[in-house]
Amino acid sequence: LSNNVNLPFTLLSALSRDRDPDVRYGLAENARMPTAILRKFLADSNPYVVNRAEITLSRLAENAMAYAA
């Protein structure tokens, strides 16, 4: 479900508040998530979700720099 790029932002936003950390982790590892949602995970209560969001955001930044070069 979290890999579906056709989901509306409102649904992704609702899923980002899911009580299950596995759901939030799945969203945090998806590089197709809106960056606003990925940034929100940087303050998540679960350290694994935070770490995964950091990795995904870092990878996106690296890809953007490589693309710009």
Backbone hydrogen bonds in HBPLUS format (Angstrom, degrees):
<---DONOR---> <-ACCEPTOR-->    atom                        ^
c    i                          cat <-CA-CA->   ^        H-A-AA   ^      H-
h    n   atom  resd res      DA  || num        DHA   H-A  angle D-A-AA Bond
n    s   type  num  typ     dist DA aas  dist angle  dist       angle   num
A0004-ASN N   A0001-LEU O   3.13 MM   3  5.48 165.5  2.15 112.8 117.3     1
A0011-LEU N   A0008-PRO O   3.00 MM   3  5.46 125.8  2.30 109.1 122.0     2
A0012-LEU N   A0008-PRO O   3.08 MM   4  6.48 163.1  2.11 155.5 160.6     3
A0013-SER N   A0009-PHE O   2.77 MM   4  5.92 157.9  1.82 154.1 160.6     4
A0014-ALA N   A0010-THR O   2.99 MM   4  6.18 150.3  2.08 136.8 144.7     5
A0015-LEU N   A0011-LEU O   2.85 MM   4  6.14 159.4  1.90 152.3 157.9     6
A0016-SER N   A0012-LEU O   2.91 MM   4  6.13 140.6  2.07 142.0 152.9     7
A0017-ARG N   A0014-ALA O   3.09 MM   3  5.43 155.8  2.15 107.3 114.9     8
A0018-ASP N   A0015-LEU O   2.99 MM   3  5.06 165.4  2.01 111.8 114.2     9
A0023-VAL N   A0020-ASP O   3.10 MM   3  5.54 133.6  2.32 109.4 120.2    10
A0024-ARG N   A0020-ASP O   3.38 MM   4  6.82 161.8  2.42 150.3 154.3    11
A0025-TYR N   A0021-PRO O   2.76 MM   4  5.89 155.7  1.82 147.4 154.9    12
A0026-GLY N   A0022-ASP O   2.98 MM   4  6.06 156.5  2.03 138.5 144.5    13
A0027-LEU N   A0023-VAL O   3.10 MM   4  6.44 150.3  2.19 146.3 154.1    14
A0028-ALA N   A0024-ARG O   2.86 MM   4  6.09 155.8  1.92 148.0 155.5    15
A0029-GLU N   A0025-TYR O   2.98 MM   4  6.24 136.8  2.17 149.8 159.8    16
A0030-ASN N   A0027-LEU O   3.13 MM   3  5.33 157.3  2.18 107.0 114.1    17
A0033-MET N   A0030-ASN O   3.09 MM   3  5.72 167.2  2.11 121.2 123.2    18
A0037-ILE N   A0034-PRO O   3.00 MM   3  5.55 130.1  2.25 112.3 123.6    19
A0038-LEU N   A0034-PRO O   3.16 MM   4  6.58 161.2  2.20 149.7 155.3    20
A0039-ARG N   A0035-THR O   2.79 MM   4  5.92 160.6  1.82 151.8 156.5    21
A0040-LYS N   A0036-ALA O   3.12 MM   4  6.25 143.7  2.26 132.7 142.2    22
A0041-PHE N   A0037-ILE O   3.22 MM   4  6.59 142.6  2.37 145.2 153.8    23
A0041-PHE N   A0038-LEU O   3.14 MM   3  5.29 128.0  2.43  97.4 110.2    24
A0042-LEU N   A0039-ARG O   3.02 MM   3  5.34 154.0  2.09 107.2 115.4    25
A0043-ALA N   A0040-LYS O   3.20 MM   3  5.99 169.2  2.21 119.8 123.1    26
A0044-ASP N   A0041-PHE O   3.07 MM   3  4.81 164.8  2.09 108.6 108.1    27
A0049-VAL N   A0046-ASN O   3.13 MM   3  5.44 124.2  2.46 105.6 118.6    28
A0050-VAL N   A0046-ASN O   3.12 MM   4  6.47 160.6  2.16 153.5 159.3    29
A0051-ASN N   A0047-PRO O   2.93 MM   4  6.07 166.5  1.94 145.9 149.4    30
A0052-ARG N   A0048-TYR O   2.94 MM   4  6.08 158.8  1.99 142.4 148.5    31
A0053-ALA N   A0049-VAL O   2.94 MM   4  6.12 158.6  1.99 149.8 155.3    32
A0054-GLU N   A0050-VAL O   2.94 MM   4  6.22 156.8  2.00 152.0 158.7    33
A0055-ILE N   A0051-ASN O   2.99 MM   4  6.28 158.2  2.04 150.4 155.6    34
A0056-THR N   A0052-ARG O   2.97 MM   4  6.19 163.3  1.99 150.4 154.9    35
A0057-LEU N   A0053-ALA O   2.87 MM   4  6.02 167.8  1.88 154.2 157.7    36
A0058-SER N   A0054-GLU O   2.92 MM   4  5.99 154.5  1.98 144.4 152.0    37
A0059-ARG N   A0055-ILE O   2.91 MM   4  6.12 158.1  1.96 148.9 154.8    38
A0060-LEU N   A0056-THR O   2.96 MM   4  6.21 155.0  2.02 148.0 154.9    39
A0061-ALA N   A0057-LEU O   2.97 MM   4  6.20 155.5  2.03 146.0 152.3    40
A0062-GLU N   A0058-SER O   2.93 MM   4  6.19 160.1  1.97 151.5 156.8    41
A0063-ASN N   A0059-ARG O   2.93 MM   4  6.12 160.1  1.97 148.1 153.5    42
A0064-ALA N   A0060-LEU O   2.94 MM   4  6.13 150.9  2.02 144.2 152.3    43
A0065-MET N   A0061-ALA O   2.98 MM   4  6.24 156.4  2.04 149.2 155.1    44
A0066-ALA N   A0062-GLU O   2.93 MM   4  6.14 156.8  1.98 148.6 155.4    45
A0067-TYR N   A0063-ASN O   2.91 MM   4  6.02 152.4  1.98 143.2 150.8    46
A0068-ALA N   A0064-ALA O   2.97 MM   4  6.11 146.4  2.08 140.8 149.7    47
A0069-ALA N   A0065-MET O   3.12 MM   4  6.25 132.8  2.35 138.9 149.9    48
